[in-house]
């Protein structure tokens, strides 16, 4: 009996210690906003599966825009703005995703391919915006490391596109893609390194800056011409609580606008004003008509008009906890976020 009691006490103390060790850190107060739509859940249930969204804006009819989102255990989904699952492209473990519209009107999609944990690859696909289907065109080898973060620059004057990969080993690669029809040529170089595991990234072509989230440390600004880097926002358990995950940009003018980061450690989002990265505040997608957003990985943001309900832009966040369904993506009016952050009642500075 004594041995059994001692064993039970030991287990109890261990659980108590573990509970203390995993008590979540809460950053500064975050203003609440609410999702107005959500996608159908990804196909992989009971697992950490949904990860990152990307937005294609239909300039002719913004309400008919499309979302590409990853199920990192299975493939890529295509959704409309009502969240309906329109198409699926399987065949790999795709973590992060981005897209650009090419000068000829085609939409190029790039996803980080982590199928080989020792070698980062990029899946390249075309999004047919009429049929709303994805077609795989190439798998490009990048370099050493497990594929993780990815983002794309705007097409250059010669039609090439730079894709930036941020595998888990901290190497930041630049892969320059040239397309002849669906034939792909590629050249990869190392742009920079960060000390520990990165993931989210976003390119600001106006200033030739690549923003990279180093999960445990903060946000780096990397010059895409020279590779020079500086830490512009550190994990401080106030504005940013590790892990730093998705990054997204809302550009305005020559160098203004906002950078948004997923502060995954306390299920909030930090907003910085550009160009100086001045903290604007924090927001949280709270329980409303739709569920709250928690433990977000990837995010996407476009401040342009997306039709009724999203006239002042669209913000999308992966929802890591979505019971009783599998993970999904939730849509929030970007104008409502800015209004909440700038309201006199806001507790943010």
VOBA-1610 file (N, C-alpha, C; in pm, whole numbers, padded with zeros to 5 digits, always signed):
BEGIN
Unk+00084-00121+00000Unk+00000+00000+00000Unk+00088+00127+00000Unk+00195+00125+00080Unk+00281+00241+00085Unk+00345+00268-00052Unk+00395+00158-00113Unk+00456+00174-00245Unk+00355+00228-00345Unk+00230+00175-00337Unk+00128+00224-00429Unk+00095+00369-00405Unk+00088+00407-00274Unk+00057+00547-00242Unk+00169+00639-00290Unk+00294+00593-00265Unk+00406+00675-00311Unk+00404+00693-00463Unk+00368+00585-00533Unk+00362+00594-00679Unk+00256+00694-00722Unk+00139+00687-00656Unk+00032+00780-00691Unk+00072+00924-00661Unk+00140+00944-00544Unk+00185+01078-00511Unk+00286+01129-00612Unk+00376+01041-00654Unk+00478+01080-00752Unk+00413+01122-00883Unk+00313+01045-00927Unk+00242+01079-01050Unk+00171+01213-01034Unk+00108+01232-00916Unk+00037+01357-00892Unk+00130+01477-00897Unk+00247+01464-00830Unk+00342+01575-00831Unk+00394+01602-00973Unk+00415+01495-01049Unk+00464+01510-01187Unk+00362+01584-01272Unk+00234+01546-01256Unk+00130+01613-01333Unk+00118+01758-01294Unk+00129+01785-01163Unk+00121+01924-01116Unk+00235+02007-01173Unk+00355+01949-01170Unk+00470+02020-01224Unk+00454+02045-01372Unk+00403+01943-01444Unk+00383+01960-01587Unk+00280+02068-01614Unk+00175+02070-01531Unk+00073+02174-01548Unk+00131+02312-01530Unk+00217+02329-01430Unk+00280+02459-01409Unk+00370+02495-01526Unk+00441+02395-01578Unk+00536+02421-01686Unk+00465+02460-01814Unk+00342+02414-01832Unk+00274+02439-01958Unk+00165+02545-01944Unk+00162+02617-01832Unk+00066+02726-01818Unk+00090+02827-01929Unk-00010+02857-02010Unk+00013+02945-02124Unk+00048+03087-02082Unk+00138+03147-02156Unk+00173+03287-02136Unk+00074+03373-02212Unk+00020+03474-02149Unk-00070+03566-02216Unk+00001+03698-02239Unk-00004+03747-02362Unk+00057+03875-02393Unk-00033+03990-02352Unk-00002+04108-02405Unk-00082+04226-02376Unk-00227+04204-02420Unk-00321+04282-02365Unk-00462+04266-02404Unk-00481+04278-02555Unk-00575+04200-02607Unk-00605+04199-02750Unk-00752+04231-02771Unk-00782+04322-02863Unk-00922+04358-02888Unk-00990+04244-02963Unk-01119+04218-02937Unk-01189+04109-03006Unk-01244+04153-03140Unk-01232+04065-03238Unk-01302+04077-03366Unk-01368+03942-03392Unk-01449+03934-03498Unk-01529+03813-03517Unk-01525+03768-03663Unk-01517+03637-03680Unk-01522+03579-03814Unk-01663+03588-03868Unk-01674+03615-03999Unk-01804+03622-04064Unk-01828+03506-04159Unk-01724+03426-04184Unk-01739+03306-04265Unk-01626+03211-04228Unk-01642+03085-04264Unk-01538+02985-04241Unk-01542+02883-04352Unk-01426+02823-04379Unk-01422+02718-04480Unk-01472+02586-04423Unk-01509+02500-04513Unk-01536+02363-04471Unk-01407+02306-04410Unk-01418+02216-04312Unk-01298+02160-04251Unk-01214+02084-04353Unk-01083+02079-04328Unk-00996+01998-04413Unk-01031+01850-04394Unk-00983+01769-04487Unk-01022+01628-04485Unk-00956+01546-04377Unk-00839+01590-04328Unk-00768+01515-04225Unk-00827+01549-04089Unk-00889+01452-04025Unk-00956+01477-03897Unk-00866+01437-03780Unk-00897+01493-03663Unk-00829+01458-03538Unk-00678+01470-03548Unk-00632+01575-03615Unk-00488+01593-03631Unk-00460+01740-03660Unk-00335+01781-03640Unk-00290+01914-03677Unk-00267+01913-03827Unk-00363+01964-03904Unk-00360+01942-04048Unk-00370+02071-04129Unk-00475+02152-04110Unk-00483+02279-04181Unk-00364+02365-04141Unk-00312+02445-04235Unk-00194+02524-04197Unk-00195+02665-04252Unk-00204+02685-04383Unk-00177+02816-04439Unk-00271+02847-04554Unk-00326+02969-04560Unk-00409+03010-04673Unk-00338+03112-04764Unk-00386+03122-04887Unk-00344+03227-04980Unk-00469+03273-05054Unk-00470+03400-05095Unk-00589+03461-05154Unk-00561+03500-05299Unk-00649+03458-05390Unk-00650+03513-05526Unk-00770+03605-05538Unk-00744+03731-05573Unk-00852+03829-05586Unk-00899+03838-05732Unk-01028+03820-05751Unk-01091+03832-05882Unk-01119+03981-05906Unk-01035+04046-05986Unk-01049+04190-06006Unk-01182+04226-06072Unk-01232+04139-06159Unk-01358+04167-06229Unk-01478+04151-06137Unk-01470+04059-06043Unk-01581+04033-05950Unk-01521+03987-05818Unk-01482+04082-05731Unk-01408+04046-05610Unk-01479+03945-05521Unk-01613+03943-05522Unk-01686+03847-05438Unk-01666+03703-05487Unk-01615+03689-05609Unk-01588+03555-05665Unk-01441+03517-05653Unk-01373+03581-05561Unk-01233+03548-05537Unk-01220+03408-05477Unk-01097+03357-05472Unk-01072+03220-05428Unk-00964+03217-05319Unk-00970+03111-05239Unk-00873+03085-05134Unk-00810+02948-05160Unk-00679+02942-05154Unk-00608+02813-05156Unk-00555+02788-05016Unk-00587+02672-04959Unk-00544+02640-04824Unk-00482+02502-04816Unk-00385+02485-04726Unk-00316+02357-04715Unk-00378+02268-04608Unk-00388+02140-04642Unk-00399+02032-04544Unk-00262+01966-04547Unk-00179+01996-04447Unk-00039+01955-04457Unk-00018+01805-04445Unk-00124+01730-04420Unk-00114+01584-04421Unk-00160+01524-04553Unk-00216+01611-04644Unk-00282+01551-04761Unk-00267+01630-04890Unk-00279+01764-04889Unk-00275+01838-05014Unk-00330+01977-05002Unk-00378+02031-05115Unk-00425+02169-05124Unk-00574+02172-05157Unk-00646+02260-05087Unk-00788+02283-05113Unk-00807+02417-05181Unk-00913+02428-05261Unk-00958+02556-05317Unk-01097+02584-05261Unk-01113+02705-05204Unk-01241+02746-05145Unk-01289+02875-05209Unk-01420+02899-05202Unk-01473+03031-05235Unk-01487+03112-05107Unk-01535+03236-05119Unk-01542+03323-05001Unk-01655+03285-04907Unk-01741+03193-04948Unk-01841+03139-04857Unk-01789+03015-04786Unk-01666+02976-04818Unk-01602+02865-04749Unk-01628+02729-04810Unk-01694+02726-04926Unk-01721+02596-04987Unk-01594+02537-05046Unk-01575+02408-05027Unk-01458+02336-05077Unk-01485+02300-05223Unk-01414+02365-05314Unk-01442+02353-05457Unk-01355+02249-05526Unk-01232+02231-05477Unk-01138+02141-05545Unk-01030+02100-05448Unk-00962+01990-05482Unk-00855+01938-05397Unk-00746+01880-05485Unk-00621+01911-05450Unk-00505+01854-05517Unk-00422+01781-05414Unk-00419+01650-05421Unk-00344+01569-05326Unk-00205+01536-05377Unk-00141+01443-05308Unk-00015+01391-05359Unk+00109+01437-05286Unk+00096+01505-05172Unk+00215+01547-05100Unk+00182+01607-04966Unk+00286+01637-04889Unk+00272+01700-04759Unk+00310+01847-04776Unk+00210+01931-04796Unk+00233+02071-04831Unk+00202+02160-04712Unk+00302+02233-04665Unk+00289+02305-04539Unk+00237+02447-04558Unk+00315+02533-04622Unk+00274+02671-04649Unk+00247+02690-04797Unk+00168+02794-04830Unk+00129+02816-04969Unk+00125+02965-04998Unk+00155+03001-05122Unk+00141+03138-05169Unk+00107+03133-05317Unk+00064+03246-05371Unk+00029+03251-05513Unk+00053+03391-05567Unk+00075+03398-05699Unk+00087+03527-05769Unk+00017+03514-05904Unk-00033+03628-05950Unk-00090+03634-06085Unk+00020+03676-06181Unk+00041+03597-06286Unk+00147+03623-06383Unk+00101+03728-06485Unk+00195+03789-06558Unk+00156+03891-06656Unk+00057+03841-06761Unk+00058+03711-06791Unk-00035+03657-06890Unk-00170+03619-06830Unk-00189+03648-06701Unk-00318+03621-06636Unk-00326+03489-06565Unk-00230+03400-06589Unk-00232+03273-06517Unk-00196+03295-06370Unk-00244+03206-06285Unk-00218+03217-06142Unk-00127+03102-06101Unk-00006+03137-06058Unk+00094+03039-06016Unk+00085+03019-05866Unk+00075+02895-05823Unk+00068+02857-05682Unk+00196+02784-05645Unk+00254+02820-05532Unk+00372+02751-05480Unk+00344+02706-05337Unk+00377+02581-05307Unk+00360+02528-05172Unk+00489+02462-05127Unk+00521+02478-04998Unk+00640+02410-04945Unk+00609+02262-04931Unk+00694+02181-04990Unk+00675+02037-04995Unk+00771+01973-04894Unk+00715+01915-04787Unk+00796+01855-04682Unk+00790+01703-04686Unk+00755+01648-04803Unk+00744+01502-04816Unk+00876+01435-04786Unk+00988+01498-04828Unk+01122+01450-04795Unk+01174+01535-04680Unk+01184+01481-04557Unk+01223+01564-04443Unk+01368+01611-04447Unk+01448+01556-04538Unk+01588+01598-04546Unk+01613+01701-04655Unk+01519+01715-04747Unk+01539+01800-04863Unk+01413+01881-04889Unk+01425+02014-04883Unk+01310+02099-04912Unk+01280+02101-05060Unk+01153+02095-05093Unk+01107+02106-05231Unk+00995+02210-05238Unk+00964+02250-05361Unk+00851+02339-05387Unk+00757+02268-05484Unk+00630+02260-05449Unk+00527+02220-05544Unk+00485+02343-05621Unk+00485+02334-05753Unk+00432+02439-05840Unk+00305+02389-05907Unk+00202+02471-05903Unk+00075+02435-05964Unk+00014+02559-06027Unk-00079+02538-06119Unk-00156+02647-06177Unk-00299+02640-06126Unk-00352+02757-06088Unk-00490+02767-06047Unk-00570+02820-06165Unk-00660+02737-06218Unk-00751+02780-06323Unk-00867+02853-06256Unk-00873+02984-06274Unk-00972+03062-06200Unk-01113+03048-06258Unk-01126+02987-06376Unk-01258+02960-06432Unk-01314+02829-06379Unk-01235+02722-06393Unk-01280+02592-06343Unk-01259+02577-06193Unk-01171+02664-06139Unk-01136+02665-05996Unk-01066+02536-05955Unk-00986+02483-06049Unk-00910+02361-06025Unk-00761+02392-06022Unk-00687+02310-05950Unk-00541+02318-05945Unk-00480+02208-06031Unk-00376+02244-06106Unk-00304+02146-06187Unk-00156+02151-06152Unk-00101+02039-06111Unk+00041+02031-06075Unk+00126+02044-06202Unk+00230+02131-06195Unk+00318+02144-06311Unk+00463+02104-06283Unk+00508+02110-06157Unk+00647+02074-06130Unk+00668+02055-05981Unk+00775+01981-05949Unk+00827+01970-05812Unk+00973+02008-05819Unk+01009+02117-05752Unk+01141+02176-05764Unk+01221+02151-05636Unk+01341+02097-05650Unk+01429+02076-05535Unk+01491+02210-05495Unk+01495+02235-05364Unk+01544+02363-05313Unk+01681+02347-05249Unk+01689+02266-05143Unk+01814+02250-05071Unk+01792+02173-04943Unk+01897+02164-04863Unk+01892+02088-04739Unk+01792+02148-04641Unk+01720+02060-04572Unk+01625+02103-04470Unk+01484+02058-04503Unk+01402+02045-04398Unk+01264+02005-04417Unk+01181+02125-04459Unk+01114+02115-04574Unk+01034+02224-04625Unk+00931+02270-04524Unk+00915+02403-04510Unk+00827+02456-04406Unk+00762+02585-04454Unk+00829+02700-04434Unk+00771+02827-04478Unk+00797+02853-04625Unk+00707+02934-04687Unk+00726+02973-04826Unk+00649+03100-04854Unk+00705+03185-04942Unk+00634+03302-04990Unk+00694+03343-05123Unk+00620+03425-05198Unk+00659+03459-05335Unk+00667+03610-05351Unk+00762+03654-05435Unk+00767+03792-05477Unk+00678+03814-05598Unk+00666+03939-05638Unk+00590+03970-05758Unk+00671+03932-05882Unk+00604+03898-05992Unk+00677+03868-06115Unk+00764+03986-06158Unk+00887+03956-06201Unk+00978+04059-06249Unk+00942+04098-06392Unk+01009+04201-06441Unk+00982+04249-06577Unk+01008+04140-06681Unk+01104+04052-06653Unk+01133+03944-06749Unk+01044+03822-06729Unk+00946+03831-06637Unk+00853+03721-06615Unk+00896+03620-06512Unk+01019+03632-06460Unk+01063+03538-06357Unk+00997+03571-06224Unk+00990+03470-06137Unk+00930+03486-06006Unk+01027+03430-05902Unk+01050+03508-05796Unk+01133+03460-05686Unk+01045+03397-05578Unk+01082+03276-05538Unk+01014+03204-05431Unk+01112+03188-05316Unk+01070+03229-05198Unk+01156+03222-05080Unk+01110+03107-04992Unk+01204+03018-04961Unk+01176+02901-04878Unk+01246+02915-04744Unk+01174+02876-04637Unk+01229+02883-04501Unk+01214+02747-04435Unk+01302+02652-04467Unk+01294+02520-04403Unk+01333+02528-04256Unk+01311+02417-04187Unk+01328+02416-04042Unk+01470+02442-03995Unk+01569+02421-04081Unk+01708+02438-04037Unk+01753+02584-04031Unk+01667+02678-04071Unk+01700+02819-04060Unk+01765+02881-04183Unk+01789+02803-04286Unk+01842+02857-04411Unk+01728+02921-04490Unk+01751+03041-04540Unk+01651+03109-04621Unk+01698+03103-04767Unk+01624+03029-04847Unk+01660+03010-04988Unk+01577+03102-05077Unk+01640+03144-05189Unk+01567+03211-05296Unk+01574+03122-05420Unk+01459+03084-05474Unk+01453+03005-05596Unk+01388+03091-05704Unk+01463+03118-05810Unk+01411+03199-05921Unk+01354+03106-06027Unk+01224+03126-06055Unk+01150+03040-06147Unk+01128+03114-06278Unk+01153+03046-06389Unk+01118+03096-06522Unk+01025+02994-06587Unk+00918+03043-06648Unk+00818+02956-06709Unk+00811+02978-06859Unk+00812+02868-06934Unk+00783+02868-07077Unk+00665+02776-07096Unk+00544+02834-07102Unk+00425+02750-07096Unk+00416+02689-06957Unk+00423+02556-06952Unk+00428+02488-06823Unk+00566+02428-06795Unk+00663+02457-06884Unk+00800+02412-06860Unk+00868+02507-06763Unk+00935+02450-06664Unk+00992+02529-06555Unk+01143+02516-06554Unk+01212+02628-06544Unk+01355+02627-06513Unk+01374+02702-06382Unk+01474+02662-06305Unk+01488+02718-06172Unk+01635+02727-06132Unk+01664+02829-06051Unk+01797+02848-05994Unk+01779+02886-05848Unk+01849+02816-05757Unk+01835+02842-05614Unk+01967+02890-05555Unk+01957+02988-05467Unk+02073+03037-05392Unk+02031+03059-05247Unk+02130+03070-05159Unk+02103+03100-05017Unk+02103+03251-05000Unk+01993+03305-04949Unk+01982+03448-04925Unk+02037+03487-04788Unk+02002+03409-04685Unk+02039+03442-04547Unk+02018+03318-04461Unk+02049+03331-04334Unk+02015+03228-04235Unk+01962+03297-04110Unk+01881+03223-04033Unk+01838+03269-03901Unk+01877+03162-03800Unk+01893+03199-03672Unk+01953+03106-03576Unk+01874+02980-03547Unk+01739+02986-03554Unk+01660+02868-03519Unk+01542+02858-03615Unk+01449+02769-03587Unk+01345+02732-03682Unk+01255+02849-03722Unk+01248+02880-03854Unk+01155+02981-03902Unk+01031+02913-03960Unk+00933+02995-03998Unk+00822+02942-04078Unk+00761+03052-04163Unk+00673+03133-04104Unk+00600+03229-04185Unk+00692+03330-04251Unk+00657+03370-04373Unk+00732+03476-04440Unk+00639+03550-04535Unk+00677+03673-04568Unk+00602+03753-04664Unk+00698+03853-04726Unk+00678+03882-04855Unk+00766+03972-04928Unk+00696+04107-04946Unk+00770+04215-04920Unk+00725+04349-04954Unk+00807+04396-05073Unk+00753+04385-05195Unk+00832+04421-05313Unk+00862+04570-05322Unk+00785+04652-05251Unk+00807+04797-05257Unk+00942+04836-05198Unk+00983+04765-05097Unk+01108+04796-05027Unk+01212+04685-05040Unk+01183+04585-05125Unk+01274+04471-05142Unk+01307+04407-05008Unk+01202+04386-04928Unk+01220+04330-04794Unk+01144+04199-04781Unk+01213+04100-04729Unk+01151+03972-04693Unk+01140+03969-04541Unk+01017+03956-04492Unk+00994+03939-04348Unk+00982+03790-04318Unk+01058+03743-04220Unk+01060+03602-04182Unk+01036+03590-04033Unk+00945+03501-03994Unk+00921+03475-03853Unk+01008+03361-03804Unk+01100+03391-03711Unk+01175+03287-03641Unk+01092+03252-03518Unk+01041+03131-03511Unk+00933+03098-03419Unk+00962+03138-03274Unk+01081+03112-03226Unk+01113+03136-03086Unk+01170+03274-03060Unk+01203+03349-03167Unk+01279+03474-03148Unk+01205+03599-03191Unk+01135+03596-03305Unk+01067+03716-03351Unk+01068+03727-03502Unk+01060+03851-03551Unk+01045+03878-03694Unk+01171+03945-03747Unk+01225+03887-03854Unk+01343+03942-03922Unk+01300+04015-04048Unk+01367+04126-04077Unk+01356+04194-04205Unk+01485+04167-04282Unk+01473+04105-04398Unk+01590+04064-04477Unk+01586+04137-04610Unk+01696+04203-04644Unk+01708+04272-04772Unk+01720+04167-04883Unk+01625+04166-04976Unk+01627+04061-05079Unk+01737+04084-05183Unk+01803+04198-05179Unk+01914+04224-05271Unk+02046+04180-05210Unk+02068+04216-05083Unk+02198+04190-05020Unk+02197+04073-04923Unk+02080+04035-04872Unk+02072+03932-04769Unk+02095+03984-04629Unk+02124+04115-04616Unk+02142+04173-04483Unk+02011+04159-04403Unk+02023+04134-04273Unk+01903+04111-04192Unk+01912+04184-04059Unk+01792+04215-04004Unk+01784+04273-03870Unk+01656+04226-03805Unk+01663+04203-03676Unk+01546+04161-03599Unk+01463+04285-03570Unk+01342+04292-03627Unk+01262+04414-03616Unk+01149+04402-03514Unk+01122+04281-03465Unk+01022+04262-03358Unk+01058+04134-03285Unk+01093+04146-03157Unk+01135+04030-03080Unk+01018+03969-03004Unk+01024+03838-02982Unk+00930+03774-02889Unk+00953+03834-02752Unk+00847+03895-02697Unk+00859+03966-02571Unk+00751+03927-02470Unk+00666+03831-02507Unk+00553+03789-02422Unk+00460+03906-02391Unk+00464+04007-02473Unk+00374+04121-02462Unk+00300+04137-02594Unk+00374+04180-02696Unk+00314+04189-02830Unk+00320+04054-02901Unk+00432+03987-02888Unk+00452+03857-02953Unk+00481+03750-02849Unk+00402+03643-02855Unk+00423+03526-02769Unk+00457+03408-02860Unk+00571+03344-02836Unk+00611+03232-02920Unk+00506+03120-02915Unk+00484+03056-03030Unk+00561+03068-03151Unk+00508+03181-03239Unk+00605+03251-03305Unk+00567+03341-03413Unk+00541+03254-03535Unk+00422+03263-03592Unk+00386+03175-03704Unk+00364+03255-03832Unk+00239+03261-03880Unk+00214+03325-04008Unk+00240+03474-04006Unk+00282+03527-04121Unk+00299+03669-04144Unk+00218+03710-04267Unk+00163+03831-04263Unk+00086+03881-04377Unk+00101+04032-04384Unk+00082+04085-04505Unk+00110+04225-04532Unk-00014+04292-04590Unk-00043+04415-04543Unk-00146+04501-04602Unk-00077+04628-04648Unk-00027+04633-04772Unk+00049+04750-04817Unk-00040+04870-04841Unk+00019+04991-04823Unk-00052+05115-04847Unk+00051+05219-04893Unk+00036+05267-05016Unk+00128+05368-05068Unk+00265+05314-05097Unk+00364+05403-05092Unk+00500+05366-05131Unk+00565+05269-05034Unk+00541+05284-04904Unk+00605+05195-04807Unk+00524+05180-04679Unk+00398+05228-04679Unk+00316+05220-04559Unk+00230+05096-04555Unk+00139+05094-04459Unk+00050+04980-04441Unk+00077+04909-04309Unk+00054+04777-04310Unk+00062+04700-04186Unk+00124+04562-04213Unk+00196+04515-04112Unk+00242+04376-04108Unk+00172+04309-03991Unk+00113+04192-04016Unk+00041+04116-03913Unk+00115+03986-03888Unk+00126+03948-03762Unk+00193+03824-03724Unk+00103+03742-03632Unk+00102+03613-03654Unk+00031+03522-03564Unk+00115+03498-03439Unk+00064+03546-03325Unk+00126+03523-03195Unk+00063+03395-03140Unk+00112+03281-03190Unk+00043+03154-03166Unk+00038+03116-03018Unk+00137+03159-02942Unk+00145+03119-02802Unk+00027+03161-02718Unk-00042+03270-02757Unk-00162+03308-02683Unk-00280+03335-02778Unk-00275+03273-02896Unk-00387+03276-02991Unk-00432+03418-03021Unk-00336+03506-03049Unk-00365+03644-03083Unk-00285+03682-03208Unk-00304+03807-03251Unk-00236+03857-03370Unk-00180+03995-03340Unk-00053+04016-03372Unk+00014+04143-03350Unk+00016+04221-03481Unk-00010+04352-03472Unk-00015+04438-03590Unk+00089+04548-03575Unk+00170+04565-03681Unk+00275+04667-03683Unk+00249+04761-03800Unk+00271+04889-03777Unk+00261+04988-03884Unk+00393+04996-03960Unk+00383+04998-04091Unk+00499+05014-04177Unk+00511+05163-04216Unk+00634+05210-04247Unk+00755+05130-04266Unk+00837+05105-04140Unk+00803+05166-04028Unk+00891+05160-03911Unk+00866+05047-03815Unk+00767+04958-03844Unk+00732+04848-03755Unk+00690+04900-03617Unk+00616+05014-03615Unk+00564+05063-03488Unk+00445+04977-03446Unk+00445+04924-03324Unk+00332+04840-03281Unk+00201+04920-03279Unk+00102+04869-03352Unk-00031+04930-03349Unk-00117+04867-03240Unk-00102+04736-03219Unk-00181+04669-03117Unk-00198+04521-03149Unk-00291+04460-03078Unk-00316+04317-03092Unk-00466+04294-03103Unk-00502+04188-03177Unk-00643+04149-03183Unk-00655+03999-03171Unk-00775+03956-03141Unk-00806+03815-03124Unk-00937+03788-03196Unk-00947+03676-03267Unk-01074+03636-03331Unk-01153+03558-03227Unk-01255+03622-03173Unk-01327+03570-03057Unk-01451+03491-03098Unk-01507+03420-03000Unk-01630+03345-03020Unk-01744+03442-03051Unk-01813+03416-03159Unk-01930+03494-03198Unk-02030+03401-03261Unk-02089+03442-03372Unk-02176+03351-03448Unk-02098+03227-03488Unk-01970+03248-03523Unk-01878+03138-03551Unk-01780+03125-03435Unk-01709+03014-03432Unk-01618+02988-03321Unk-01497+03079-03321Unk-01427+03080-03210Unk-01303+03156-03197Unk-01193+03091-03280Unk-01086+03167-03299Unk-00968+03118-03369Unk-00857+03100-03267Unk-00796+02981-03266Unk-00693+02949-03167Unk-00576+02879-03233Unk-00458+02900-03174Unk-00334+02831-03214Unk-00312+02840-03364Unk-00318+02962-03417Unk-00310+02983-03561Unk-00170+02963-03614Unk-00162+02889-03723Unk-00038+02877-03800Unk-00035+02988-03906Unk-00090+02960-04024Unk-00080+03054-04135Unk-00193+03155-04140Unk-00162+03272-04197Unk-00261+03377-04218Unk-00242+03434-04359Unk-00347+03503-04407Unk-00340+03575-04534Unk-00419+03704-04519Unk-00381+03806-04596Unk-00442+03938-04582Unk-00434+04011-04715Unk-00545+04074-04753Unk-00548+04161-04870Unk-00640+04278-04837Unk-00590+04403-04840Unk-00671+04516-04797Unk-00765+04571-04904Unk-00770+04509-05020Unk-00857+04558-05126Unk-01001+04511-05106Unk-01090+04563-05188Unk-01233+04531-05180Unk-01258+04387-05227Unk-01331+04312-05145Unk-01370+04176-05182Unk-01522+04160-05187Unk-01593+04270-05208Unk-01738+04261-05219Unk-01807+04272-05085Unk-01939+04247-05084Unk-02020+04268-04963Unk-01962+04197-04840Unk-01945+04276-04734Unk-01890+04224-04610Unk-01741+04239-04598Unk-01672+04255-04712Unk-01526+04266-04711Unk-01481+04384-04797Unk-01556+04493-04793Unk-01525+04609-04876Unk-01389+04671-04841Unk-01347+04657-04717Unk-01220+04715-04672Unk-01112+04610-04652Unk-01126+04498-04720Unk-01022+04398-04715Unk-01062+04270-04644Unk-00978+04169-04658Unk-01007+04034-04609Unk-00885+03979-04536Unk-00910+03930-04414Unk-00808+03862-04334Unk-00854+03718-04313Unk-00763+03622-04331Unk-00795+03480-04315Unk-00694+03417-04221Unk-00743+03337-04127Unk-00656+03271-04029Unk-00690+03123-04020Unk-00588+03041-04015Unk-00607+02900-03984Unk-00653+02886-03841Unk-00753+02801-03819Unk-00804+02776-03683Unk-00755+02640-03638Unk-00667+02640-03538Unk-00606+02516-03493Unk-00693+02432-03401Unk-00800+02492-03347Unk-00890+02417-03257Unk-01033+02448-03303Unk-01099+02348-03362Unk-01229+02372-03424Unk-01327+02257-03395Unk-01346+02220-03268Unk-01432+02106-03238Unk-01578+02138-03268Unk-01657+02036-03306Unk-01619+01896-03318Unk-01560+01861-03455Unk-01538+01961-03539Unk-01490+01936-03674Unk-01337+01943-03680Unk-01283+01904-03795Unk-01140+01919-03820Unk-01106+02067-03834Unk-00978+02097-03835Unk-00931+02235-03849Unk-00981+02296-03980Unk-00990+02432-03978Unk-01034+02501-04099Unk-00974+02640-04102Unk-01027+02726-04189Unk-00982+02864-04203Unk-01101+02956-04182Unk-01079+03066-04108Unk-01187+03159-04079Unk-01159+03295-04143Unk-01265+03358-04193Unk-01257+03483-04267Unk-01308+03598-04181Unk-01232+03707-04179Unk-01262+03823-04095Unk-01252+03949-04181Unk-01348+04042-04172Unk-01333+04169-04243Unk-01214+04248-04190Unk-01122+04283-04278Unk-01003+04356-04234Unk-01040+04494-04181Unk-01142+04556-04239Unk-01185+04686-04189Unk-01229+04680-04044Unk-01292+04569-04004Unk-01335+04554-03865Unk-01215+04543-03772Unk-01106+04481-03819Unk-00985+04471-03737Unk-00927+04610-03713Unk-00912+04689-03820Unk-00855+04823-03804Unk-00944+04910-03716Unk-01075+04899-03734Unk-01167+04977-03652Unk-01152+04943-03505Unk-01141+04813-03474Unk-01125+04771-03334Unk-00994+04820-03276Unk-00886+04813-03356Unk-00755+04855-03306Unk-00748+05005-03284Unk-00820+05082-03365Unk-00810+05227-03358Unk-00922+05291-03275Unk-01010+05206-03220Unk-01119+05258-03141Unk-01068+05320-03012Unk-01131+05431-02966Unk-01089+05490-02837Unk-01103+05393-02720Unk-01193+05295-02735Unk-01213+05198-02626Unk-01106+05091-02623Unk-01024+05085-02729Unk-00920+04982-02736Unk-00818+05003-02624Unk-00774+04892-02567Unk-00671+04899-02463Unk-00532+04902-02522Unk-00520+04893-02656Unk-00390+04894-02718Unk-00337+05036-02727Unk-00204+05052-02728Unk-00145+05186-02736Unk-00171+05250-02870
//
